[in-house]
Amino acid sequence: MKDLFDKIYKDKGPLGKWAEQAEGYFVFPKLEGPISNRMKFKGQDVITWSINDYLGLANHPEVRKVDAEAAAKWGSAYPMGARMMSGHTDLHEQLQRELAAFVQKEAAYLLNFGYQGMVSTIDALVSKDDVIVYDVDAHACIIDGVRLHLGQRFTYRHNDMESIEKNLQRATKVAEKTGGGILLISEGVFGMRGEQGKLKEIIELKKKYNFRFFVDDAHGFGTLGKTGAGAGEEQGVQDGIDVYFATFAKSMASTGAFIAGDEEIMNYLKYNLRSQMFAKSLQMVLVEGALKRLDMLRTMPELKEKLWENVDALQGGLKKRGFDIGTTQSCVTPVYLKGSIPEAMALVKDLRENHGIFCSIVVYPVIPKGLILLRMIPTATHTMQDIEETLEAFSAIRERLENGTYKRLSAAVAEAMGEKI
Ligand SMILES: Cc1ncc(COP(=O)(O)O)c(C=O)c1O
């Protein structure tokens, strides 16, 4: 019989196998200094393009002040226990009311973390006779939520209306047999490539098919729509979203998340969300901090305006220089280049060490083999100088990629890793 830990000793998993070459640099890097457009990496100044602090609130003096005062007032423990048992407060309810109003829904309910909250919400919304239909490129938390489902599930091709409709037809057939209903899940903004989910077209399908629509708007909340209410507001269809989800981990620069929808749905979830019923309540420091951040989202439209000024300058500049930024329709800014994993490693080293640019790198198996994705998240704290320097650096690395410099630099690494370049 096998030892359960065999796999741990022999195979570190698809990402873990790169640990020796990548850890501390490409993965688990340590960015130091106050969270901002420029931080330190291994002692060197870098322009940071990989933190999701869209509106620049993480280190905003007003936010820091409220966070510090709340910590002094409540400590980090208050309240103790789950909401249902002993961890419920007026401020939790106030935050829910304000979040609901902000995203134009009747009611909201707080989640301690986006990831586990999403898993739990999917779990609470379906039972075994129901059918889930979801995008093949969905975030890991959606996939894990679907994994808990005991009934049928269908994936559709990414953002493909023909595939969505075909899978709704299949789901309808199953649901008619089992006597269940259908839950369709999309993201408001897909976090890797930056495309918006086709919320408007999907909601249009409600005229033909009977389903409920759940949207994970982690990247849309605070960044899209006239008031910042997200991708649904941007597309003019917020009403057609039955359950809306957003995390505090991006525009709100904090920890926690929420769902929003009709009061009756929120009341049901309040009594059925296992991640909240059996876990300690969101700490007061985070609740008070979220109230402050939400107030800033409401009253300081200049933050979103500055963000978009930067997004337009960065994306426009990249396009002008002939870079492939795919089909993004949001602040998420991907740059697609052609190259092997070892080449990508040499390129990122060059970007960080010789140009002072820190952005995330995504390679196979997350994207197809032979492609390198450099993913940038512009924020309201970036300056035109940051953008200019970044554009110059990108032109320089593209030239070196094309003239084979990285191939030469990475030949030894490639051989050691058994990778073809
Ligand atoms: C699309 C999406 N959904 C959910 C989450 C999880 O949120 P959290 O970080 O609050 O757990 C993330 C990442 O933060 C995300 O990008």
The ligand as an SDF file (V2000), in Angstrom:
LIG
                    3D

 16 16  0  0  0  0  0  0  0  0999 V2000
  -12.5320   36.8200   -9.1350 C   0  0  0  0  0  0  0  0  0  0  0  0
  -12.1680   36.6250   -7.6850 C   0  0  0  0  0  0  0  0  0  0  0  0
  -13.0800   36.0850   -6.8520 N   0  0  0  0  0  0  0  0  0  0  0  0
  -12.7890   35.8800   -5.5540 C   0  0  0  0  0  0  0  0  0  0  0  0
  -11.5620   36.2040   -5.0210 C   0  0  0  0  0  0  0  0  0  0  0  0
  -11.2680   35.8860   -3.5900 C   0  0  0  0  0  0  0  0  0  0  0  0
  -11.3780   36.9750   -2.7470 O   0  0  0  0  0  0  0  0  0  0  0  0
  -10.5860   37.0630   -1.3640 P   0  0  0  0  0  0  0  0  0  0  0  0
   -9.1910   37.4920   -1.6770 O   0  0  0  0  0  0  0  0  0  0  0  0
  -11.3670   38.0750   -0.5890 O   0  0  0  0  0  0  0  0  0  0  0  0
  -10.6330   35.7190   -0.7210 O   0  0  0  0  0  0  0  0  0  0  0  0
  -10.5890   36.7910   -5.8500 C   0  0  0  0  0  0  0  0  0  0  0  0
   -9.2560   37.1850   -5.3410 C   0  0  0  0  0  0  0  0  0  0  0  0
   -9.0660   37.9690   -4.4470 O   0  0  0  0  0  0  0  0  0  0  0  0
  -10.9090   37.0110   -7.2120 C   0  0  0  0  0  0  0  0  0  0  0  0
  -10.0130   37.5470   -8.0500 O   0  0  0  0  0  0  0  0  0  0  0  0
  1  2  1  0
  2  3  1  0
  2 15  2  0
  3  4  2  0
  4  5  1  0
  5  6  1  0
  5 12  2  0
  6  7  1  0
  7  8  1  0
  8  9  2  0
  8 10  1  0
  8 11  1  0
 12 13  1  0
 12 15  1  0
 13 14  2  0
 15 16  1  0
M  END
$$$$
